[in-house]
Amino acid sequence: MALLELRSVTSGYGRSVVLRDVSLDVKARELVALIGANGAGKSTLLNTIMGVVPLMGGAVAFDGRPLARIATPAIVRAGLVQVPERRQLFGTMTVEENLRMGAYVRERGEVSALLESQYALFPILRERRGQAAQTLSGGQQQMVAIARALMAKPKMLLLDEPSLGLAPLIVKQIFQVIRELNATEKLTVFLVEQNAYHALKLAHRSYVMVNGKITMSGTGKELLAREEIRAAYLEGGAH
């Protein structure tokens, strides 16, 4: 059974429909990617899953539970946590304060061990834990955003454009962390990403979104080999 399941999902903003009849699933322990050009509707999809964008039609279920009309905090408590696009940290708060904010759904006695696990995963954050988040580099801020989400001990992580605006070396480091979380920690990951090459190399399975619709799916290796994917996303086409 799928951990996350979308069936014929339609959603948008006001009268503007962005997603049309979207169906996909992510099984437990999978790393699944969604690629597509800027404006394709990828972020809207994640925000629909999290209850931020209203569902106009279809169904979203997580761990067998329908998510329609469930508030975002309750979705987080159920184990589904999003790392938002452009990180959205509390800039004037310290690194550690940001991380503690991610643990609001956990028991107080768990927080110290959760902090320690994040500092082990991202050693630079231990060094910077008393520093204001807004003074960090882009890569370090992305690490804080991922670590803050992990403080909730999620069953599944939704990642929205984690490579956005980062230098290639930092992108490689971030994707390596995502790989380790999935392979070693057995964390289920749904990755939304414009960087198609990295996403498809990383993912077990992938979906392609164009103009709010899923147009193609397959293993990462299969999609990397397809000529239309290479032309559109890997060889100077749409990004």
Secondary structure, DSSP 4 states (H G I P E B T S, - for coil): -EEEEEEEEEEEETTEEEEEEEEEEEETT-EEEEE--TTSSHHHHHHHHTTSSPEEEEEEEETTEE-TT--HHHHHHTTEEEE-TT----TTSBHHHHHHHHTTTS-GGGHHHHHHHHHHH-HHHHHTTTSBGGGS-HHHHHHHHHHHHHTT--SEEEEE-TTTT--HHHHHHHHHHHHHHHHTS--EEEEEES-HHHHHHH-SEEEEEETTEEEEEEEHHHHHH-HHHIIIIISSS--
